[in-house]
Amino acid sequence: MKLTPLQNDRAAGVLVALAAGDALGAGYEFGAPLPDGAEVTMKGGGPFGFAPAEWTDDTSMAIPIAQALLESASDAESSSPAALTMIVRAWAAWAAEAKDVGAQTSAVIAAARRLAAAAGRSKVHAADFSAAAADFHARTGRSAGNGSLMRTAPMALAYLDRDPAELMVQAGVLSALTHADPDAQEACGLWCVAIREAVLTGRLDVRAGLPLLSAERAALWLQRIEVAERSRPREFNRNGWVVEAFQGAWSAIHFAGLTASDPAHLRAALEEAVRGGRDTDTVAAIAGGLLGAAYGYTAVPFEWRRRLHGWPGLRARDLMMLGMELGRGEGRRLGSWPRAGHQDYSMWSRTDALVQHPHDDGVWLGGVGSLGRVAELGIDAVVSLCRLGTLDVPSVAPEDHATFWLVDSPDEDDNADAAFVLRDAASAVERFRAEGKTVLVHCVRAESRTPTVAALYGARVAGVSPLEALEDVCRVLPGANPNRLFLGLLKNVQTAP
């Protein structure tokens, strides 16, 4: 599917924001609700001993879905038996060593393995999982845990150019691999349709899928949604149940949206979800998938993306690539951004600009050609404001390479939120410097994006206005000339209270 730049950003944000919410909540899982304003960080720990900024089973189970759907992107049926079998085999391998597997999911995986063994097979099939899940539901009458809703987001990305009614059905099929209860299947369908709507339009509308349900079930879910909008996440004290997890996630989004404007809404809503307590990682992960779909990759703060990681050895950039490629529906494109090893800027001239920041000689300002001098100059942190390949900054640790999506355009509609991204980039420079690192800030030719970020950073460290800082930057950086949108943003920062 041909995505606009903003839709591309939003598709890329789905899995990253899901994982950010997951890792944010990991250290607070099963805890009591937190008071308003309590600090929420990716501290790790919790009952299962996750590392700081490590995602949990929520994201780990979503990744095989994304990978399998990406592999089958050219198929007419994304939820083919082959794709579903690929998913469940990855889950079975993950569960063998995972720190935490949900009780219901664990029971279904064990039963599916027994079914495969009884049939003389060493590997499970999707049908084994579906049969085991159906049996679990028939025996217990209780299979509406939140374990399928937490992982469902990738399905929405695979159906951006398809009928949402089909998405509703296939989300239910995916849920029924482990959670056959109608509540679980419908919750997944509604959330997926909402994610699809958000990626395509930027709107947060959890009611978008209601017309696809029967009148009776639509009325029930509308009532549940309205309760969520009158409540706070902390009021859903049974959020291990899929309905209350759904309500807790939507109540966090709704409540935070009353006071926070985008893209600050994403952060405020995920913090609100975690402060709700109990199954914090799952509620925040569910909320994150939808928030990332609405606000995009650019809205996920760098401080959260920086060390985000987890099974199977992936980082935020990997999730960004998965989401974007899945949304495009074209499979993996090894020779092009963002998966290519190197981004070709050979057709550009004057990319070798490199000067020290006038207010801080521990910060270098340059074009993309200056990356070749990183090791020579002892630079150990890089802030990139243009596209790069996966191998373009080999000498810097991944967590010390801050990447930002920022189009050098005077048209406000070409960036999801240029003001937020520029401020976040300046904050990354400040963070690296506080850690004693020598920093390179670069774009392609150091003409517009680089001097704008340099001015914001300079204003902070020199105690001057951004426009005064920009004058100093322009004196040392040849060709510095921020476009009129960026210049206007610097003026607004100058006059803001």
C-alpha positions, 0 to 999 in steps of 0.5 A: 500500500502506498502510504503518505509520509505521515501514515508511514510514520504512524505505521512505524510507531505502532510496535515501537509505542506498544513496546514502550508501554510494555517496558514502561509497565514491566517494573510496576506489574501487579503493584497497587495503583500509583498516585497522580503525578508519580514518576513512571520510568522504564526501571525494569525489575518487577516480579519477573526481573526484567532489565531496564527498558526490556519489553515483556511477553506482550511485545515478544508475542506480537513480534512473531505475528508481525514477522509472519504477516510480513513474510506472507505480505504477498499472499491473498490471505494474511491469516493463512494456515502457514502464517499462523503455524509460523506464529505458533511455532515462534511462540512455542520456542519463545515460551521455552525460555521466557521470563513470563508467560501468561497462565492461559497462554502457557496452558494452551501451549502445553496442550498444543504440544501434547496434541502434536506429539499424539499425532506423531509430530515434533512441531506444533501446527496452528490447528493444535493451538486452536484445538487446545484453546477451544478445549480450554474454553469448553472445560473452564468457561473462562478464556477471556484473559488479556493475552490475545489483546496485548499482541494483536496490533500487527494484524491491523497493519497487515490490513490497512488496504483491506476491508475492516470487516475482514480485519475484524474476522481475522483478528478473532482467528488470531485471538482464538489460537489461545483465547477463544472466548467471544469477548477476547475475539471481539476486543481484538477486532475492535482494537485492530479496527481502531489501530487501522483507522488511526494509521490511516487518518490520525484519529483515535476512534475505538468505536470504529468497529462497532458497526461490524458486530451484531446489534446486541454485541455492539450495544454491549461494547458501546456500554463498556466503552462509555464506562471507560470514558467515565473512569480512570485505569485504576478503577479497573481492578480486574484488568487481567480480564480482556474487557477491563484491560480494554477499558483500562487502556481506553480510559488512559487514552481518554483521560490523558487526552482531556489535558494533554495535546498531541504528541504529548498525549502519547506519553501522558496516556502511557504513564496514566495506564501504568499508574492504574496498577495491577497488569500494568505492562499489558494495559500500557502495551495495549494503549501504546499500540493505538497511540503509536498508530495515531501519533507515530514513531516521532511521538515516542520520546527518545529517552524511551526508544534509546535502550528499548529492547527484548526478545528475540534480541531486537531494539526500537529500530527493528520494531520501527522497520517491522511496522513500516514494512508491514504497513506498506504490504511489500515485504522486506526491502533489503536494498532500501531504507530503512533496512539497507545497510547504507543510505546513498547521499553521493548525489548531494554536494557539500555534505562534509561540513563539520564545526564545533558548536559555538556554545559547547566544544563537546558538540560537533555540527556537520553534514552526513559526510562527517560521519566518516570522522566520528572515530577520529574525533573521539565522538561517542554519541550521534544525533541523526536528523536524516535517514541512515542505513543500519551500518552507517554509524558502526563505531557508536553504540546503538543506545548512543545513536539518536535518530529522528524523523525530520523532513527539511520542509517549510510545509507543516504537513510534511512532519508529524510534529516538527516542534516536538521532534526538534525539542526531543533532538535537542534534549538528546544532545543535552542528555548525552552531554550530561553523560560526558559524551562528545556528540555529533549532530548532523543532517545531510548538509547541515543547512536547516535541521542541524542549525535548528537543533543546535540553536535549541541546544545552545539556548539551553546551555548559554541562557540565550534565546534560540534566535540569538543562539542561531546567530552564533551557530550561523557565524561558525556553520557555513550555509546554515539557513533553517527553513521558514517553518523551523525558523518560526518554531525558534521564534515561538520558543523565544516568546513562549512563557 
